[in-house]
Amino acid sequence: MPQSKQLSDNTKVHRLRRISQLLDNAIPIPGTGYRIGIDPILGLLPGGGDTLGGLLSAYIVVEAARMGLPRKVIWQMVGNIVFDGVVGIVPVLGDFLDIGWKANVRNIALLEKYLHLTTRDRPGDKLFLIGLIILLTTIVIGFAVLTIMAINWLWDIFTK
């Protein structure tokens, strides 16, 4: 790997690691060795918080795809986001479960584990990247809509 590409990838990985840290591990819980991030806190804001967290999570996956990670690994990363989103649909309970799942930490671990297998300039990579961006955008917006629908459903149950 040329040194400039390696340096560029190292800079990207460092930036993505910082985003992951912010989302999943930024805040230490006093008296424990455990940390939480802003992702579950953002999730407490109905719809909008999950959307922002989802967009940042999707950004990590898109950057990993741009760096040329194998598609199999990219799909694992997408699966982590989907699981995080499915769990996050359940108001409050989903946020507590999200604290333990830490999809972004898992995705950075996958990125670091498979970074040496990156490939560049494969035919179809740009098309794959465009499709991935469309899919992730649809997933993030879909989970935001489902969250709002779940909150409306719960509101209707408790106010009737």
N, C-alpha and C positions, 0 to 999 in steps of 0.2 A: 504494500500500500504506500503510495507516495506520501511524503511527510506532510505536505500541505493539506491533503485529504484527511490524513489521520488527525492533524491538529484541528481541522474544521469539525470532524466528527466528535472529537473530544470536547470541543467547545459546545457543540449541540447537546451532547449527552449531559454535560455539566448543567446547562440551562434547563434541560428537561428534568434532571434530577432535582433541581431547586423547585420547579413547579410541583413535582410530585411530593416533595417534602412539605411544601406549603399546604397542599391539598390534604395530605394524609398524616403528617407527623410534626407539624409546626409547634404544637402547644403541649408542653409536658403537663401531666396530671400530678400535682404535688403529692408526695408520699408514696408514689408508685413509680415503677419503671416504664410506665405506659405513656404514649403520646397520642394525641389526636390532631387532626388537621382542620382546615376551614371547610372542607367538603361536607361533613355531616352538619356543621353549623349553617352553611349555606342552604343545605337541604331543608332546614326548618322554615325557610322562606318559600311559601307555596309556589310551585311552578318556576319562578324566576331563579331561585337559588339552585335548584337541580339543573336548570338549563345552563347556568354559568359554569357550574362544576362539570357538567357533561361536555361543554365546549372545550374546557381546559383539558379534560381527559382525552377528548377526541384529538386535540392538537398534539398530544404526546404520541398517539398512534400514527397520525399523518406524518409527523416528522420521522418516526421510525421507518415508515414505508418509504419516505423520500431518501432516507439513508441507505435503502436497499435491503432491509431485513427480509428473510424468506417469508413468502406469503403465509405459510403455515403458522409462523410465529405471529404475524400480523392478525390472523384470524383468532389466535388465542387471546391477543390483546383486546380485540373487539369483543370477544366472549366475556372477558373480565368487565368491560364497560357495560355490556348488556346485563350481566348478572347484577352489577352494582345498581343499574337503573331499575331492574325488576324489583329488587329489594327496596330501593328508595321510594317506590310508588306508595308503599304503606306509610302514611304520615306518622311521624314520631318513632314508631317501632322500627321502620326502615332506616331511620337515621342512626338508631342504636346499633342495628346490624351492620350498617355501613362503617361504623367505627372499627369493627373487627375485620372487615373484608379488605379494605385498603387496595382497591383496584389499581391505583396509580403506582403504588410501591411494587405491586406484582408486575405491572407492565414495564417499569424501569428495570426490574430484575431480569425480565425476559430480554429486554433491549441489551443489557450488559452481557448476558449469557451468550447471545447469538450475534453480537455486533461483528465478530470476526467472520461471519458467513455472509456479510453484505455483498450484494451484487449491484452493479450500475449498468445503465444503458441496455437493459433487456428489452426486446421488442414487447410492446404492450404495457410497459411500466407506467407511462403517462396516462394511458387509458385506465389501468388498474387504479392509479392514484385518484383520478377524477371520480371513478365509481366508488372508491372508498370514502371520499369526501362527501359524496351525495348520500351514501348509506349512513355514515356517522351523523350527518346533519339530520337525516330523517329519524334516526334512533333518538337523538337528543331532543328534537322537537316532539316526537311521539311520546317520550317519557314525560315531558313537561305537560303535554295535553292530558295524558293518563293521570298524572298527579292531580291536576286541577279537577278532573272528573271524579277521582276518588274523594277529594276533599268535598266537592259538591254533594256527592252521594252520602258521605258521613254527616254533612251538615243537615241534609234532608232527614236522615234517620233520627238525629238528636233534636231537631227542632219541630218535629211533627208529633 
